[in-house]
């Protein structure tokens, strides 16, 4: 890793670790150097930071044989090109096409004195030639024009998900990156919390949609909403109808031959390079002058003006020469000015002065129009895909499948509820009726559930790079229905502060505390007049935090991004899944020819939650290995058909006995599956395998009989989340002298979903041992392993966070 030298241009500020340089003002005076010499073939990697649109030109890179220690920062020229490069021992040139935040420039020099450059791993050729490589050379980086900041980074920063897959995945990723990469700015916004807390309403309010006070509860997870955020103005969220993907160019092929950006005719090259810099410098000088002129005309002349405009206004001296016409405004004064006395043009070649004069004439007083025509819009947008998680307890088992570390979380709660009171949760819903029951959790303890879930399923177990103290992923705490609290504004404000302080004290010392953003929000989504200022502040804060996440701007192989685009197109066409052979052909058409590369890519997008594919990991299941789920939302909707508890009266009479069996005993018959999935029966084997993998269901042995003796000898499954409480536990707990009891402790966090997984795997194990039909209930189970051994599992209350394991040994006296 390289570091910046303490000698640098007057506008430059260095980060404490000297890996990042920032230009604090203007468009020039941004010359920097590496702190140590760079050896031949040593790769230097720069990542571009903030980009602005009010200047023109891109960052310049190169080398110098002059030790920066012998230079003075005050005496450094404003421009590396042509000021420095006109001196002996300095070589530099602009890198074209590098004006996007997150863009990476990789460059090095060879022993022949040629500088090779790649932009986002796309080889651009020889940038410079004719350097003296026999001496020590220091890197030059001129932070110029649109680029405001750069930092030295490692030449290879492989995503954590790839590293976790091992050396083969790393090689496949690096091979794909060799064909070019692009920075990707995207994340997820995961909105979680209790049922009826206002999650869906908050999602709509954040994205500028109309809110409905009678919003229907979300079933499962809704992931159709996405928005673009301007990093420079994070309060501006632009909703998009379809989930966006990164726009990518056609990848180029790595070449062992040396492409060249340098013309074969050296004279022509020098002339072209000179024209390039004369144009770029002239445009920026005119922008400076016209920008100052607009400030004068609009009366922005107080001390709050930027330093560059103040300096110009103080030093600009009007000329006595006539411009041929009487000026009509302060703008036209520039047409009658002695440009030679302008400080910005001091020492500039006559060609620059002449071109500046021509451009001012071209503007002809229409400064706004000219500036608009000569402004390149900087790409400072990131994309948030918003996932709205259902609050009903029945869905919590499925949530573990979709929680991810690459996300920003909002934990929503209703401020009108008593934090210390027992929560009321929805257990059943029909079109006309909702059934509720009192939970064992208080409203305050539900915070534990969600924050522990995020910490257990999504935490990266490392410090965030945002402030060095918070864990990733970050979690916002947001209270809703603020204006529905009792009292006047002052009384409501006191209630809000009291509730938020109660939460702050409750989180102290909890393992998940490091995930929580320190500032809590109390908002009102329903406002008659202007939008709630706190909602605007929340929107801005989310954008700021998202922009600082460590994976933002991550370099992704262009071929992979093109594959992602192709997948998105098919989902938009209504294609939710494809056979692996079809996906392989699709990848082949995009130049992904290696099977290991294909599997690595599929596993990576699976880890990100973009697709679902289990063919490349663990024990192989042909049903899973031969299908790729392109649309996770479709999978959620399929799961909902099994998990959701609906009023039995709504179901078809011919399936009534099957519905009753599912509702009363948690047994799902295949005939009912065929009815639920009648439109997707071709995917039934894959879906059953997926639900089995997640332990959402487990198959009963073929010889098992129904509890109510009406089984039709058809295939059936246990659904742990649909089990009813045990009406009488004494039959499950009869103890004998040879019994053994012990406890599995979970140290404060044991969700029902984890116990469901334990049940499903215990059922499979017991059936493999030839055991009899188990007795399964909500949080209770007794397994009859053989004639002499039984096993009882009992999940204690959530507060105890433990499972009681009781083994029964029956001794035969023969």
C-alpha positions in Angstrom: 0.0 0.0 0.0 1.3 3.4 -1.0 0.9 6.7 1.0 0.9 10.3 -0.1 3.9 12.5 0.5 3.7 15.5 2.8 4.7 17.7 -0.1 1.6 18.5 -2.2 -0.4 21.3 -3.8 -1.8 24.1 -1.7 -5.4 22.9 -2.1 -4.7 19.3 -0.9 -5.7 17.9 2.5 -4.5 14.4 3.5 -6.3 11.9 5.7 -4.6 11.0 9.0 -3.2 7.7 7.5 -2.1 9.5 4.4 -3.8 7.0 2.1 -6.4 9.5 0.9 -6.0 13.0 -0.6 -8.8 15.6 -1.0 -8.8 18.9 -2.9 -10.4 21.4 -0.6 -11.1 24.2 -3.1 -11.0 25.1 -6.8 -10.2 22.8 -9.7 -6.3 22.9 -9.6 -3.4 23.1 -7.1 -4.0 19.3 -6.5 -0.6 17.9 -7.3 0.5 15.0 -5.0 3.3 12.4 -4.9 3.9 9.0 -3.4 5.9 9.1 -0.2 8.4 6.5 -1.5 9.8 5.5 -4.9 8.0 2.9 -6.9 9.8 0.0 -8.5 9.2 -1.1 -12.1 6.2 -3.3 -12.6 4.8 -2.4 -9.1 1.1 -1.8 -9.6 -0.4 1.4 -8.2 -4.1 1.4 -7.6 -6.1 4.5 -7.1 -9.8 4.6 -6.2 -11.6 7.8 -7.2 -13.7 9.5 -4.5 -16.0 12.4 -4.7 -16.8 13.7 -8.2 -18.3 17.1 -9.0 -19.9 18.4 -12.2 -19.0 22.0 -12.1 -15.4 21.4 -13.4 -14.0 19.7 -16.4 -11.1 17.3 -16.8 -10.0 14.1 -15.1 -7.2 13.1 -12.8 -3.7 13.0 -14.1 -1.1 10.3 -13.2 2.5 9.8 -14.0 6.0 9.6 -12.4 8.9 11.8 -11.5 12.6 11.2 -11.0 12.7 14.3 -8.7 12.6 13.5 -5.0 9.5 15.4 -3.6 11.6 16.1 -0.5 13.5 18.6 -2.7 10.3 20.4 -3.6 8.2 22.9 -1.7 4.5 22.7 -1.5 4.1 26.5 -1.8 6.2 26.5 -4.9 4.4 23.7 -6.7 2.6 24.8 -9.9 -1.2 24.7 -10.2 -1.1 22.0 -12.9 0.9 18.9 -13.4 0.3 19.3 -17.1 1.8 21.3 -18.6 3.5 23.1 -15.7 5.4 20.2 -14.2 5.8 18.1 -17.3 7.6 21.0 -19.0 10.4 20.5 -16.5 13.0 17.7 -16.8 12.2 14.5 -14.9 8.4 14.8 -14.8 5.9 12.7 -16.9 2.1 12.8 -16.5 -1.1 12.6 -18.5 -4.8 12.6 -17.9 -6.6 9.3 -17.7 -9.6 9.5 -20.0 -13.0 8.0 -18.9 -12.1 8.1 -15.2 -14.7 10.5 -13.7 -17.0 8.2 -11.8 -16.9 7.7 -8.0 -15.5 4.3 -7.2 -13.6 4.1 -10.5 -10.2 2.4 -10.2 -7.1 3.4 -12.0 -4.3 0.8 -12.0 -1.0 1.9 -13.5 2.7 0.9 -13.5 5.8 1.5 -15.6 8.1 -1.0 -17.2 11.8 -1.1 -17.7 11.5 0.5 -21.1 10.1 3.6 -19.5 6.4 3.1 -20.6 3.5 3.7 -18.3 0.6 1.2 -18.7 -2.9 2.0 -17.4 -6.1 0.1 -16.7 -9.4 1.7 -15.8 -11.6 -0.7 -13.8 -9.4 -3.6 -14.9 -9.9 -2.7 -18.5 -6.5 -2.3 -20.1 -6.2 1.0 -21.9 -2.7 0.7 -23.2 0.4 2.8 -22.9 -0.3 6.2 -21.3 3.2 7.6 -21.4 6.6 6.6 -22.9 10.1 7.8 -22.9 10.6 7.9 -19.2 14.0 7.3 -17.6 13.4 4.1 -15.6 17.0 3.8 -14.5 16.5 6.2 -11.6 14.2 6.1 -8.6 10.7 7.2 -9.7 7.9 8.6 -7.5 4.3 8.5 -8.5 2.5 11.7 -9.5 -1.3 12.1 -9.0 -2.8 15.4 -9.9 -6.3 15.7 -8.4 -7.8 17.9 -11.1 -11.1 19.0 -12.4 -14.1 16.8 -11.7 -12.1 14.5 -9.3 -12.1 15.9 -5.8 -10.5 13.0 -3.9 -8.6 9.8 -4.5 -7.1 7.1 -2.3 -4.5 4.4 -2.6 -6.1 1.0 -2.3 -4.9 -2.6 -2.7 -4.7 -3.7 -6.3 -6.8 -6.7 -5.4 -9.8 -6.3 -3.0 -11.9 -9.4 -3.5 -15.4 -9.4 -2.0 -15.7 -11.2 1.3 -18.3 -13.6 -0.2 -15.7 -14.8 -2.7 -13.0 -15.1 -0.1 -15.3 -17.2 2.0 -15.7 -19.7 -0.9 -12.0 -20.5 -1.0 -9.1 -20.4 -3.5 -11.0 -21.8 -6.5 -13.7 -19.0 -6.2 -10.9 -16.4 -5.8 -9.2 -17.6 -9.0 -12.5 -17.6 -10.9 -13.3 -14.1 -9.7 -9.9 -12.8 -10.7 -10.1 -14.4 -14.1 -13.5 -12.8 -14.7 -12.1 -9.4 -13.5 -9.4 -9.6 -16.1 -12.0 -8.8 -18.7 -12.9 -5.5 -17.1 -14.7 -4.4 -13.9 -17.1 -1.6 -12.9 -17.8 -0.1 -9.5 -21.2 -1.0 -8.1 -23.1 1.3 -5.7 -26.1 -0.5 -4.3 -27.5 -1.9 -1.1 -30.7 -3.1 0.5 -32.9 -1.3 2.9 -34.5 -4.0 5.1 -37.5 -2.7 7.1 -38.4 -5.0 10.0 -40.5 -4.9 13.2 -43.7 -6.0 14.8 -47.0 -6.3 12.9 -48.9 -3.1 12.4 -45.9 -1.0 13.5 -46.1 1.1 10.3 -43.4 -0.5 8.2 -45.2 -0.4 4.9 -46.3 3.1 5.5 -42.8 4.2 6.3 -41.5 2.5 3.1 -44.1 4.5 1.1 -43.2 7.7 2.9 -39.5 7.3 2.3 -40.1 6.8 -1.4 -42.6 9.6 -1.8 -45.7 7.4 -2.3 -49.1 8.1 -1.0 -49.7 6.5 2.4 -52.9 4.7 3.5 -53.9 4.8 7.1 -55.7 1.5 6.6 -52.7 -0.3 5.0 -53.0 -4.1 4.8 -50.5 -6.1 6.7 -47.6 -7.4 4.6 -47.5 -11.2 4.1 -44.0 -12.7 4.0 -41.7 -10.2 2.4 -42.3 -7.5 -0.2 -39.2 -6.6 -2.3 -40.6 -4.9 -5.4 -39.6 -1.3 -4.4 -36.3 0.3 -5.3 -35.0 3.9 -5.4 -32.0 5.8 -6.6 -30.3 8.2 -4.2 -28.1 11.1 -5.1 -25.1 10.9 -2.8 -24.6 14.6 -2.9 -28.2 15.3 -2.0 -29.3 12.1 -0.1 -32.7 13.7 0.7 -33.6 13.1 -3.0 -34.9 9.5 -3.4 -36.2 8.7 -6.9 -38.5 5.6 -6.9 -38.0 3.2 -9.9 -40.6 0.7 -11.1 -38.2 -2.1 -11.9 -35.2 -3.1 -9.9 -32.3 -1.4 -11.6 -29.0 -2.9 -12.6 -25.7 -1.4 -13.4 -25.3 -0.2 -17.0 -22.2 -1.9 -18.4 -20.3 -1.6 -21.6 -19.0 -4.5 -23.7 -16.0 -6.1 -22.0 -12.8 -6.0 -23.8 -10.4 -9.0 -24.1 -7.1 -8.9 -22.2 -4.2 -8.7 -24.6 -0.6 -9.7 -24.2 0.4 -7.2 -26.9 0.8 -3.6 -26.0 -2.1 -1.5 -27.0 -1.1 2.1 -27.0 -2.7 5.4 -26.2 0.4 7.1 -27.6 0.3 7.9 -31.3 2.9 6.3 -33.5 3.9 9.8 -34.7 5.4 11.4 -31.6 5.1 14.9 -33.0 1.4 14.4 -33.6 1.0 12.9 -30.2 2.7 15.9 -28.5 0.4 18.3 -30.5 -2.7 16.3 -29.6 -1.7 16.2 -25.9 -1.1 20.0 -25.8 -4.4 20.7 -27.5 -6.1 18.5 -24.9 -4.7 20.4 -21.9 -5.1 23.8 -23.4 -8.8 23.0 -23.9 -9.3 21.5 -20.5 -7.6 24.3 -18.6 -9.3 27.0 -20.6 -12.8 25.6 -19.9 -12.1 25.5 -16.1 -10.8 29.0 -16.0 -13.9 30.3 -17.9 -16.1 28.3 -15.4 -14.3 30.0 -12.6 -14.8 33.5 -14.1 -18.4 33.0 -15.1 -19.3 31.4 -11.7 -17.8 34.4 -9.9 -19.7 36.7 -12.3 -23.0 35.0 -11.5 -22.4 35.4 -7.8 -21.7 39.2 -8.3 -24.9 39.6 -10.4 -27.0 37.7 -7.9 -25.6 39.7 -4.9 -23.7 36.8 -3.3 -20.8 38.9 -2.3 -20.8 38.3 1.5 -18.1 36.5 3.5 -19.9 33.1 3.0 -18.8 32.9 -0.6 -16.3 30.2 -1.5 -12.7 31.2 -1.1 -12.0 30.9 -4.8 -14.6 33.5 -5.8 -13.5 35.9 -3.0 -9.9 35.8 -4.2 -11.0 36.5 -7.8 -13.2 39.4 -6.9 -10.5 41.0 -4.9 -7.8 40.6 -7.5 -9.8 41.2 -10.7 -8.9 44.5 -12.2 -11.1 46.0 -15.0 -9.4 47.3 -18.1 -9.7 50.8 -19.6 -9.8 49.3 -23.0 -13.1 49.3 -24.9 -14.7 46.0 -25.7 -16.6 47.6 -28.6 -19.9 47.8 -26.8 -21.2 49.1 -23.6 -21.6 46.3 -21.0 -25.2 45.7 -19.9 -24.4 43.7 -16.7 -21.6 42.6 -14.5 -21.3 39.5 -16.7 -20.4 41.5 -19.8 -17.6 43.2 -17.8 -15.5 40.2 -18.5 -15.6 41.0 -22.2 -13.9 44.3 -21.5 -11.2 43.0 -19.2 -7.5 42.9 -19.6 -7.3 39.1 -19.2 -3.5 39.3 -18.9 -4.0 40.9 -15.4 -6.3 38.1 -14.3 -4.5 36.0 -11.6 -5.9 32.7 -13.0 -4.2 33.4 -16.3 -0.9 34.3 -14.8 1.9 32.4 -16.6 -0.6 30.8 -18.9 0.4 30.3 -22.6 -1.0 32.8 -25.1 -3.1 30.0 -26.6 -4.9 29.5 -23.2 -5.5 33.3 -22.9 -6.9 33.5 -26.4 -9.1 30.5 -26.0 -10.5 31.9 -22.7 -11.3 35.1 -24.5 -13.1 33.2 -27.2 -15.2 31.2 -24.7 -16.2 34.4 -22.9 -17.3 35.9 -26.2 -19.2 32.7 -26.8 -21.0 33.0 -23.5 -22.0 36.5 -24.4 -23.7 37.2 -21.1 -25.6 33.9 -21.0 -23.5 32.4 -18.3 -26.0 29.9 -17.0 -26.5 28.4 -20.5 -22.8 28.2 -21.3 -22.0 26.6 -17.9 -24.8 24.1 -18.5 -23.5 23.2 -21.9 -20.0 22.6 -20.6 -20.9 20.7 -17.5 -20.6 16.9 -17.3 -23.0 15.4 -14.9 -21.1 13.5 -12.2 -22.5 10.0 -11.5 -23.0 10.1 -7.7 -26.0 7.8 -7.4 -26.5 4.6 -5.4 -29.4 2.2 -5.6 -31.4 0.9 -2.6 -33.6 -2.2 -3.0 -36.2 -2.0 -0.3 -37.5 -5.1 1.5 -40.5 -4.9 3.7 -40.6 -7.8 6.2 -43.9 -9.1 7.5 -44.4 -8.5 11.3 -46.5 -11.6 11.9 -44.7 -14.1 14.1 -45.6 -17.0 11.8 -43.2 -15.6 9.1 -40.2 -15.3 11.3 -39.1 -18.8 10.4 -38.7 -17.8 6.7 -36.9 -14.5 7.4 -33.6 -16.2 8.3 -33.3 -17.2 4.6 -33.2 -13.6 3.4 -31.3 -11.6 6.1 -28.0 -10.3 4.7 -25.0 -8.3 5.8 -25.1 -6.1 2.7 -28.0 -4.0 3.9 -29.2 -1.1 6.0 -31.8 -2.1 8.5 -34.7 0.0 9.9 -36.3 -1.5 13.1 -39.7 0.1 13.3 -41.9 0.3 16.4 -45.3 2.0 17.2 -44.7 4.8 19.7 -48.2 4.6 20.9 -47.7 1.1 22.4 -46.5 0.6 26.0 -42.9 -0.7 25.8 -43.3 -2.7 29.0 -46.6 -4.4 28.1 -47.0 -7.8 26.5 -47.1 -7.5 22.7 -50.2 -8.6 20.8 -49.5 -10.6 17.7 -51.5 -11.8 14.7 -52.0 -15.5 14.5 -54.7 -15.9 11.8 -56.3 -13.7 9.2 -59.2 -14.0 6.7 -60.7 -11.4 4.4 -63.1 -10.4 7.1 -61.5 -11.2 10.4 -58.1 -11.0 12.2 -57.3 -13.2 15.2 -54.8 -11.9 17.7 -53.2 -13.3 20.8 -51.0 -12.1 23.6 -47.3 -12.8 23.1 -44.9 -14.0 25.8 -42.6 -11.1 24.7 -43.1 -7.5 25.8 -43.0 -4.8 23.1 -39.5 -4.0 24.4 -38.3 -7.6 24.2 -39.3 -7.8 20.6 -36.4 -5.4 20.0 -34.2 -8.2 21.3 -35.6 -10.7 18.9 -35.0 -8.5 15.8 -31.6 -7.2 16.8 -30.4 -10.6 17.8 -31.7 -12.0 14.5 -29.8 -9.4 12.5 -26.7 -10.0 14.7 -26.8 -13.8 14.3 -27.8 -14.1 10.7 -26.4 -11.0 9.0 -23.5 -9.6 11.0 -20.0 -9.7 9.4 -18.4 -9.9 12.9 -16.1 -7.0 12.1 -16.0 -3.3 12.7 -17.6 -1.0 10.2 -15.4 1.3 8.3 -17.9 4.2 8.8 -16.7 5.2 12.3 -14.5 2.3 13.5 -16.8 1.5 16.4 -20.1 0.3 14.9 -20.7 -3.3 13.7 -21.9 -4.0 10.2 -24.8 -4.0 9.1 -26.1 -0.8 10.6 -29.5 -0.6 12.2 -31.8 2.5 12.5 -34.3 2.7 15.3 -37.5 4.5 14.0 -40.6 5.1 16.0 -43.9 5.8 14.1 -47.3 7.4 14.9 -45.6 10.2 16.8 -48.5 12.6 16.5 -50.9 10.0 17.8 -49.4 10.2 21.2 -51.6 11.9 23.8 -51.2 15.6 24.8 -50.1 18.7 23.1 -46.8 19.2 21.1 -44.7 19.8 24.2 -46.2 16.8 26.1 -45.7 14.5 23.1 -42.1 15.7 22.7 -41.5 14.6 26.4 -43.1 11.2 25.8 -41.0 10.7 22.7 -37.8 11.5 24.5 -38.8 9.2 27.4 -39.4 6.3 25.1 -36.2 6.7 23.2 -34.2 7.1 26.4 -35.8 3.8 27.6 -34.5 2.1 24.5 -31.0 3.6 24.8 -30.7 2.2 28.3 -32.2 -1.2 27.3 -29.6 -1.7 24.6 -26.5 -1.0 26.7 -24.3 -4.1 27.0 -26.3 -6.2 24.5 -24.2 -8.1 21.9 -26.0 -6.3 19.1 -25.5 -2.8 20.5 -22.7 -2.0 18.0 -25.1 -2.3 15.1 -27.4 0.5 16.2 -27.0 4.0 14.7 -26.7 6.4 17.7 -29.4 8.8 16.5 -33.0 7.5 16.9 -36.0 8.9 15.0 -39.6 9.6 15.9 -41.6 10.3 12.7 -45.1 10.9 11.5 -45.9 9.5 8.1 -49.3 11.0 7.8 -49.0 14.8 7.6 -51.6 17.1 6.1 -49.2 19.9 5.1 -45.5 19.6 4.4 -43.5 16.4 4.8 -42.3 15.7 8.3 -38.8 17.2 8.8 -37.7 14.2 10.7 -38.6 12.0 7.8 -36.5 14.1 5.5 -33.6 13.9 8.0 -34.0 10.1 8.2 -33.9 9.9 4.4 -30.7 11.9 4.3 -29.1 9.9 7.2 -29.8 6.6 5.5 -28.3 7.8 2.2 -25.2 9.0 4.1 -24.7 5.7 6.0 -25.3 3.7 2.8 -22.7 5.6 0.9 -20.1 4.8 3.5 -20.7 1.1 3.7 -17.5 -0.9 2.9 -18.9 -2.7 -0.1 -20.0 0.6 -1.8 -18.1 1.1 -5.1 -16.9 -2.5 -5.1 -15.4 -3.6 -8.4 -17.5 -6.2 -10.1 -16.5 -8.1 -13.3 -18.3 -6.6 -16.3 -19.3 -10.1 -17.6 -21.0 -10.8 -14.3 -22.9 -7.5 -14.4 -24.0 -8.3 -17.9 -25.3 -11.7 -16.7 -27.1 -9.9 -13.9 -28.8 -7.7 -16.5 -29.8 -10.7 -18.5 -31.4 -12.3 -15.4 -33.2 -9.1 -14.5 -34.6 -8.9 -18.0 -36.0 -12.4 -17.8 -37.6 -11.7 -14.4 -39.3 -8.7 -15.9 -40.6 -11.0 -18.6 -42.2 -13.2 -15.9 -39.5 -15.9 -15.9 -38.8 -16.8 -12.2 -36.6 -19.8 -12.6 -34.5 -21.5 -15.3 -32.8 -24.9 -15.7 -29.1 -24.9 -15.0 -28.4 -25.8 -18.6 -30.3 -22.8 -19.9 -28.4 -20.5 -17.4 -25.1 -22.1 -18.5 -25.9 -21.3 -22.2 -26.9 -17.7 -21.2 -23.5 -17.3 -19.4 -21.7 -18.8 -22.4 -23.3 -16.2 -24.7 -21.8 -13.6 -22.4 -18.3 -15.1 -22.6 -18.4 -17.0 -19.3 -17.1 -20.3 -20.6 -15.6 -22.0 -17.6 -17.9 -24.1 -15.5 -16.1 -23.2 -12.3 -16.5 -19.6 -13.2 -20.2 -20.1 -13.7 -20.7 -21.8 -10.3 -18.6 -19.2 -8.5 -20.8 -16.4 -10.1 -24.0 -18.2 -9.2 -22.8 -18.8 -5.6 -21.8 -15.1 -5.3 -25.2 -13.8 -6.4 -26.8 -16.4 -4.2 -24.8 -15.1 -1.2 -26.0 -11.5 -2.1 -29.6 -12.7 -2.2 -30.1 -11.8 -5.9 -30.8 -15.4 -6.9 -31.3 -18.7 -5.1 -29.0 -21.6 -6.1 -27.8 -24.5 -3.9 -26.1 -26.7 -6.5 -22.6 -25.6 -5.8 -22.3 -26.2 -2.1 -22.7 -28.9 0.5 -24.3 -32.3 -0.2 -25.6 -32.4 -3.8 -29.3 -32.6 -4.4 -30.2 -33.0 -8.0 -33.5 -31.1 -7.6 -31.5 -28.1 -6.2 -28.5 -28.4 -8.5 -30.4 -28.3 -11.7 -32.5 -25.2 -11.1 -31.7 -21.5 -10.5 -34.3 -19.4 -8.9 -34.0 -16.0 -10.6 -36.6 -14.1 -8.5 -36.4 -14.5 -4.7 -39.7 -12.7 -4.3 -41.4 -15.5 -6.2 -39.9 -18.0 -3.8 -41.2 -16.0 -0.9 -44.7 -16.0 -2.4 -44.5 -19.8 -2.8 -43.4 -20.2 0.8 -46.3 -18.0 2.0 -48.8 -20.5 0.5 -47.6 -23.1 3.0 -46.7 -20.9 6.0 -49.7 -18.5 6.1 -52.5 -19.4 8.4 -55.8 -18.7 6.7 -59.4 -19.2 7.8 -60.4 -22.7 6.9 -63.8 -21.6 5.7 -62.1 -19.9 2.8 -60.7 -23.2 1.4 -62.3 -25.4 -1.1 -64.5 -28.1 0.4 -62.9 -30.9 -1.5 -59.6 -30.2 0.4 -61.2 -29.5 3.7 -59.9 -32.6 5.5 -56.4 -31.8 4.2 -56.6 -28.2 5.5 -57.8 -29.5 8.8 -54.9 -31.9 9.1 -52.4 -29.0 8.3 -54.2 -26.7 10.8 -54.6 -29.2 13.6 -51.5 -31.4 13.3 -49.0 -29.5 11.1 -49.2 -32.3 8.5 -49.1 -31.2 4.9 -50.4 -33.7 2.3 -49.1 -33.9 -1.2 -52.6 -33.4 -2.6 -52.9 -30.1 -0.8 -49.4 -29.1 -2.1 -50.6 -29.9 -5.6 -53.6 -27.6 -5.0 -51.5 -24.8 -3.5 -48.8 -25.0 -6.3 -51.2 -26.0 -9.1 -49.7 -23.3 -11.4 -46.1 -24.3 -10.8 -46.3 -28.1 -10.4 -43.3 -28.6 -12.7 -41.1 -27.0 -10.0 -42.6 -29.0 -7.1 -39.5 -31.2 -6.6 -37.2 -28.2 -6.4 -39.5 -26.3 -4.1 -39.9 -29.2 -1.7 -36.1 -29.7 -1.7 -35.7 -26.0 -0.9 -38.2 -26.0 1.9 -36.6 -29.1 3.3 -33.1 -27.5 3.1 -34.4 -24.5 5.1 -36.1 -27.0 7.5 -39.5 -25.4 6.8 -40.9 -28.9 6.3 -39.7 -32.5 6.5 -41.1 -35.6 4.8 -42.8 -38.3 6.8 -41.8 -41.9 6.4 -44.0 -43.6 3.8 -45.3 -46.2 6.3 -46.5 -43.6 8.8 -50.3 -43.4 9.5 -52.2 -40.3 10.2 -52.9 -39.3 13.8 -56.7 -39.4 13.1 -56.4 -42.6 11.1 -57.7 -41.1 7.9 -54.4 -41.0 6.0 -54.8 -42.0 2.3 -51.3 -43.4 2.2 -50.2 -40.4 0.2 -46.9 -38.6 0.6 -47.0 -36.0 3.4 -44.8 -33.6 5.3 -44.5 -32.1 8.8 -44.5 -28.3 8.9 -42.9 -27.3 12.2 -44.2 -23.7 12.1 -47.8 -24.9 11.9 -47.8 -27.2 15.0 -50.4 -26.5 17.7 -49.7 -26.3 21.5 -49.8 -29.6 23.4 -53.2 -29.9 25.2 -51.7 -32.3 27.9 -47.9 -32.5 28.5 -48.0 -35.2 31.2 -48.1 -37.9 28.5 -44.9 -36.5 27.1 -43.0 -36.2 30.4 -43.5 -39.4 32.3 -40.1 -40.1 33.9 -38.3 -43.4 34.7 -35.4 -44.3 37.0 -33.0 -44.6 34.1 -33.9 -41.3 32.4 -31.3 -38.6 31.7 -32.1 -34.9 31.5 -29.8 -32.1 30.3 -30.3 -28.6 28.8 -29.0 -26.9 25.7 -28.4 -23.2 26.6 -28.6 -20.5 23.9 -27.4 -17.5 26.0 -30.3 -15.1 25.6 -31.5 -15.8 22.1 -33.5 -18.9 21.0 -36.0 -18.0 18.3 -38.8 -20.5 17.4 -37.3 -20.8 14.0 -34.2 -22.4 15.4 -36.2 -24.9 17.4 -38.2 -25.7 14.3 -35.0 -26.6 12.5 -34.0 -28.8 15.5 -37.4 -30.6 15.3 -37.1 -31.2 11.5 -33.7 -32.7 11.8 -34.6 -34.8 14.8 -37.6 -36.2 12.8 -35.3 -37.2 9.9 -32.8 -38.8 12.3 -35.5 -40.7 14.2 -37.0 -42.0 11.0 -33.6 -43.1 9.8 -33.3 -45.1 13.0 -36.7 -46.8 12.2 -38.5 -45.0 14.9 -42.3 -44.8 15.3 -44.5 -41.8 14.6 -43.4 -38.9 16.9 -45.7 -36.7 18.9 -45.1 -33.2 17.6 -46.5 -30.0 19.1 -45.6 -26.3 19.4 -42.3 -26.3 21.4 -42.8 -30.0 22.4 -41.8 -33.3 20.8 -41.4 -36.9 21.8 -39.5 -39.3 19.5 -39.8 -43.0 19.7 -36.4 -44.1 18.5 -36.7 -47.8 19.2 -38.4 -50.2 21.7 -36.1 -49.1 24.5 -35.3 -45.4 23.8 -37.4 -42.3 23.6 -36.3 -38.7 23.2 -38.2 -35.6 24.5 -37.4 -32.1 23.4 -39.0 -29.1 25.1 -38.2 -25.5 24.3 -38.6 -23.4 27.4 -40.0 -19.9 27.4 -38.1 -17.4 25.2 -36.7 -15.6 28.3 -34.9 -18.8 29.4 -33.5 -19.5 25.9 -32.9 -23.1 26.5 -34.0 -26.6 25.2 -34.7 -29.4 27.7 -33.5 -32.7 26.4 -34.9 -35.8 28.2 -33.9 -39.3 27.2 -36.2 -42.2 28.3 -34.7 -45.6 28.8 -37.1 -48.5 29.0 -35.5 -51.6 30.7 -37.1 -54.9 29.7 -37.2 -57.5 32.6 -37.2 -60.8 30.9 
